[in-house]
Amino acid sequence: ISCRNPLQSLLTSLKQACEILTRDPEGGAARIPFETFSFLYLYLADIDGEISKTETTAFLLGIKEQADKHSGMVLIRHF
């Protein structure tokens, strides 16, 4: 029996991507544009294959709401 949580693995990968791609100084919020985050999330979720389109859409809508409050930027704390 696998205890792997596909969403948690995906979010760990996205956190690392934010830390790599951000223009914030080290130790900062690690913000990235929503468009970049969305592209990465959809790409990784598709590769994973265990996260439904419904879950993907709902997750991204929630993240977009948060990003809209921060000039279109996604912060790690949003997810």
C-alpha positions in Angstrom: 0.0 0.0 0.0 1.4 3.4 -1.0 1.2 6.3 1.4 2.2 8.7 -1.3 0.2 11.9 -1.4 0.3 13.2 -4.9 -0.9 16.7 -4.0 1.7 17.0 -1.3 4.5 15.8 -3.6 3.4 18.3 -6.2 3.3 21.2 -3.7 6.8 20.4 -2.5 8.0 20.5 -6.1 6.2 23.8 -6.6 7.7 25.3 -3.4 11.1 24.4 -4.7 10.3 25.9 -8.1 9.1 29.2 -6.4 12.4 29.4 -4.5 14.4 28.9 -7.7 12.4 31.1 -10.0 11.7 34.1 -7.6 13.4 37.4 -8.0 12.9 38.0 -4.2 16.1 38.0 -2.1 17.1 34.8 -0.3 14.8 34.2 2.6 12.0 36.4 1.1 8.5 35.4 0.1 9.6 33.5 -3.0 6.9 35.1 -5.1 6.4 34.1 -8.8 3.7 35.3 -11.3 0.4 33.4 -11.2 0.9 32.6 -14.9 4.2 30.8 -14.2 2.8 29.0 -11.2 -0.3 27.9 -13.1 1.8 26.6 -16.0 4.0 24.6 -13.6 1.1 23.3 -11.6 -0.8 22.1 -14.7 2.3 20.5 -16.1 3.3 18.7 -13.0 -0.3 17.6 -12.2 -0.6 16.2 -15.8 2.6 14.2 -15.4 1.5 12.9 -12.0 -1.8 11.8 -13.4 -3.5 11.2 -10.0 -5.0 14.7 -9.5 -8.3 15.2 -11.2 -9.1 18.1 -13.5 -11.8 19.2 -11.0 -9.2 19.3 -8.2 -6.8 21.1 -10.4 -9.3 23.7 -11.4 -10.5 24.3 -7.9 -7.0 24.6 -6.5 -5.9 27.1 -9.2 -9.0 29.2 -8.7 -8.2 29.5 -5.0 -4.5 30.4 -5.7 -5.7 33.0 -8.3 -7.9 34.7 -5.7 -4.9 35.0 -3.4 -2.5 36.1 -6.1 -5.0 38.8 -7.2 -4.6 40.3 -3.7 -0.8 40.4 -4.2 -0.5 42.1 -7.6 -0.8 38.7 -9.5 2.0 37.1 -7.5 1.8 33.7 -5.8 3.5 33.3 -2.5 4.5 30.0 -1.0 2.1 30.6 1.9 -0.8 30.6 -0.5 -0.5 26.9 -0.9 
